[in-house]
Amino acid sequence: MKLLIILLLIGLVAAAGCVQEQKMRETEPYKFGAALQLSGPQAFYGNLVKYGIELATEDINSAGGINGRPVVALFEDTASDRAQAAEAAQKLIQVNRIDALFTITPWVAGVVAPIAEENKVPYIYIGSVNVFALNKTYVFKDYPSPQDLCEILTKKALEEGHRKIALFGTNDEVTLFCREGAERLTNLDVFETYNYGDKDFRTQFTKIKDSGASALILYAQVADCPTTFKQIKELGISVQLLLPVQSFACGSADNTAANVDVLEGSYGSDIALDENRRDTAFVSFRKRLEEKGWLLNIRGSALAYDVVHEMAKAYSGCNNSLCAVNNIRSLQMQGLTGNISYNGTQIVKRQVMLTKFVNGTWGE
């Protein structure tokens, strides 16, 4: 009899503990982590995402949080280093016990995606490359494909009478996919690449100049664009520039301000967002970015803002990560950056827009 009473008491204590633990889980914040390049040569990318995440977190909490629970954003600096990116992701997952993870650029996604998948943490990366999300359960990619970005630029170049088109970009699959998109419409006359860390592109640009190409698709990293523009001018290359990921790389605010002469008449492709729109939601978003001292990349920060809202919607009504990722695959929402859907896959479907640089300003 005493043994039975003891067993009953143990059961009651265990049940009470489970109830208490469940109540704690129901009230503790959701932890959204981001491994970002907040310092180093790619800090431009990390900071634009950080501001978008901060504003999204504020708005989600103002609206009551997720399932009645608040959201906290946790940031780890990768210092623009792939090894540190892996360490940052591991820390967020293993130490901070995050519920979701975000990064930007394929360069980081390549090392972080396997970590998120192994630990079953819902993960959305902002980047052009699909491959890191393919055949995954917990990894998702949100940004238009290089194929679509380069196809729309090539179409415009052909419409404007260009018959010889060159491509210069990083020596990776992003540039290869760009070439694939361009060659849906025409064969490129010159295809030149460079490796990360290279500082002298004059050999490649001389080949482009000698080819007689009148249009150049430029798929460089933001940190490499100043050197790229400098050497184009030094060699006297006169081409119409075509810039995929316009606001994230060679057409970013800093690179634009320093190179208005060489950019005049250029075309860019990017996510569909009119930065001059006057609806209440976007005007408020832009004003709050300005108050934080960040207007270098409104489009990128708006994209990051929407990505966090995607994750918030995914967790709505869910009590585990598997439920959340299933919701991402079926997600359809209207964000600051337009219609967002995954159509049952790990890859986002987004509209692409064409921009043109005229009289010192990018516009539709």
N, C-alpha and C positions, 0 to 999 in steps of 0.2 A: 504493500500500500504506500509506504513511504517513497519507494522508488517511482511509483506511478505519479505521486504528487510532485516529486522532483522533476520528472520528465515534463509534466504539464507546465510547471513553472518555467523551465528552460524554453519550452515552446512559446509561452506567452511573452517572455523577454525577447526572444528572437523575432517574434511577430511585431512587437512594439518597435524593435530596432529597425525592421524593414519599413514599417510605416513612417518612422521618423526620417529614415534615409530618403524615402520617396518624397516626403514633404520638402526636404532640403533641396532635392533635385528640381522640384516644381517651382521653387522660388529663387534659386541661384541664377546668376546671369548666364546667358549664352556667351561663349567666348569665341569671337571671330579674330583669327590671327592672320597677319600678313608678313611675309618675308620679303622685304623690299630693299632696293638699292638706294639707301638714304644718304650715302656718301660714296665717293669714288667717281669714276668717269661716267657712270650711268645713273647718277643721282637724280637727274632730270626725270627719269621714268618713275623712280620710287616715290618722289615727292608728289608728283601729280596724282598718283594713286592714293597716297596717304591722305591728302586733302579730301578727295572724293569719299573715302571710307569714313573719315571723321564726320562729314556732313550727313552721310547716310545713317550713321549710327545715332546721331542726334535726332534725326527725323523719325527713325523707327521707335526710339524711346519716347519721343513726344506723342506718338500715336498709340502708346500703350505697350510697346515691346513686341515680343513674339510669344504667343500663348500666355500672355500675362507676365512674361519674364523680361527683364531688361537685357540689353546687349552691351558688351564691352569690347572695344577694339584693342588688340595687343599687337605691337609692332616689334620686329627684330630687323636690325640693319645687316644686310649681306655684304656691305662695303664693296659692291660691284664685283664680288668674287664668288665663283661657282662652289668652291669648297665651303665657304662660309654660308652660302645659301642653303646647302644641305644641313649644316650644323644648326642654322636658324630654324629650319623646318622641324628638325628633330627636337629642338628645345621647346618650340611651341606645342608640339604634339605630346611629347613625353613628360615635360615638366609642367607646362601651363594647361595641358589637357583641353586643348581648343576643340570647338565643335565644327569649325570650318576654317579653310585656309585660302589665301589669295596671293598671287604673285603677278609680275608683269615681265614680258619678253620671253620668247622661246629659249633664250640663252639660260634663263633660270628654270623655266618649266622642265627642261630636259633632265635636271638633277632632282627636282622636287616631286615630279609626278610619281615616280616609283615609290617614294617614301609615303606620300599620301595614300596611294593605292594599298600598300602593304598594311598601313595602320587603319584603313577604312575610315579616313577623314574626308568628307566632301570638300573638293578642291576645284576652284575655277581660276584658270590662268588667262591673263590678257596677252594674247600673242597671235601671230599670223599662222603658225604651224599647227596642223591638225594631229600629227603623228603621235604626240605624247598622250592624247586622249583616246586614241583608237584602241578598241578591244579592252577598255577599262570599265570599271563600275563606278568609281568614286571621282574620276578626273574628268573635267569639262574644260573646253576651250571657248573663249568668248572674244572674237574679233574676226572681221571678214578675212576670207582666204586671200593669199597672195595672187592666186590665179584670177580672182574676180577684180582685185585692185589693179592688176596690170593689164587685164583685158580691156577695161573701160578706158584706160589711158591710151592703149594702142589703137583702139577704135577711134578716139578723138584725133590722134596723130594722123591716121589714114584719111580721116575726113578733111583734115587741113592740108592734105596733099603731100605728106611725107612718104617717100618711097624707100628710104634707107633709115632703119631704126636700130640703135645700139642699146645694149643693156650693160650696166656696170653695177656690181653689188657684192655683198659679202659672200665668201666661199662656203655656203651652207645651203640647206634645203629650201630656205625661204626664197633665195634668189633663183633656185632651180624651179620652184613652183611659179615664181613670177614669169620666168621664161616660158613655162608651159602655158600660162594664161595668155601671154602676148602672142604665142605661136598658134593659138586657136584661130587667129586672124591672118597672120603673115609670118614668114620666116624672118628672124632677126639677122641683120647683116654682120653684127659684131656682138660677141658675148664675152665680157671680161669680168674677173672677180678679184677680190683681195682677201687676205687672211686677217683675222683679228690681231690688232697690234701693229699692222703695217702702217707706215707713215709716208711712203713714196709711191704714188699711183701714176707717175708720169709715163711709164712704159705702157700701161694699159690705155691711158688717155691719148697717147701718141697714135696707137693703133686705131682708136676710135676716130681721131681727127683724120688720119690717112685714108680711112674707109669712105669718107665723104658722107657719113651719116648726118642727117639734118635734125634728128630727134634723138634724145638720150633718156632712157629710163634709168633713174638713179635710185638704187635701193641700198643706201649706205646707213650705217648706224649714226645716231645723232652726234656722238662725240667725234666721228670721223668726217662729218660734213664740212667743218671749217677748212680742213686740209684739202678736201675734195674741191670745194669752190675755188680755193686759192690756186690750186694747180690747173684747174680748168682755165682760169683767167690768165695765168702765166703762159700757158701754151697757146693762147689765142683761139681757143675752141669756141666756135659760134654754132650753138645748137639750141633747139627748143627743149627745155628740160621737162621731164615727166616724172613726178614724185609720188610713188606709192607711200602709204601711211604718212600723208602730207604733214599733219600736225604733230607727229611723233618723231620725225627725223629731220631731213634736210629742209622741210618747210615749217619746222617748229618756230616759235616766236623768236628765240635767240638767233637762230640761223637765218631767218628771214630778215630781221633788223640789220644784220651785218652784211647782207648780200642782195640788197634790193636791185642792184644793177644787173647781176647775172640772172636773177629770178624773173625779171620782167617778161611777161607773156607765158610763163610756165603754167603747166597744169598739175594738179594734185588729185589724189583719190584717197578717200577716208570714209569713216562711218558717217551716216547721214545725220547731220546736226547743223541747223542754221544758228550760228552763234549770235545773230542779231535779232532773234525772235523775241517777241514782247509778251508772251503769255506769263501769267502770274508765277507759275512754278519755276520756270527757267530764270525769270528776272530775279526772283528771290535767291535762287541758287547762285547766280552770278554775283549778286551783291554780297552774299556771305563769303564767297571765295575772295572777293576783293577785300573784305574786312580782315580776312586771314593773311592778306598780303600775297595772294597767289592768283595770277591771271596769265601765267606763261602758257598754260595748256588747258583751256576751258573744256575742250572736247574730251580730252583724256580724263580729266577729273569727273566729268559727267558720266563717262563710261564706267569708271570705277564706282561711282555712286549707284548706278543701275545694277552693277554686278552684286553689290552687297544686298540690294533689294531683291535680287533673284534668289539669293541664299535665304533671306528672311522669309520669302514666300514659300520656299521649299520646306522650311522647318515648321511652317504654320500647320497646326493640327498633327504634327509628328512628335514622337517621343524617342526616335532613334535615327542614326545617320543613314541607314538603308532606306527608310521611308523618305528621308529628305532627298537622296539622289534620285529615287524613282520620281519624285515630284519635279526635279529639275528637268528630267527627260521629257516630261509632259507639259512643261511650263510654256505659257503664252502670256506675255504682259506688254503693256505700253510703258516705256520709261522715258527719261529725258532724251535719250538717244534713239527714240523710235520704237518700232515693233521688235520684240525679242521672242524667239522661240527656238526650241531644240528638236522638235519634230520626232521625238522618240530616240534621239541619238545623243552622243556626247559633244556634238559640234553645234555651235550656235548658228542660226540663220539670221543674217542682218542685211539691210539695204546699204548699198555703197553709193556715195555721191562724188561728183566731179567738182573741183574748185579751180579757179583761175586767178593768177596773180597779176593785177593791173594797178598801176599807179601806187605801188607800195602796199597793196592790201589784197589778202586772199578773200575771194567771194565766189558765190555760186555762178 
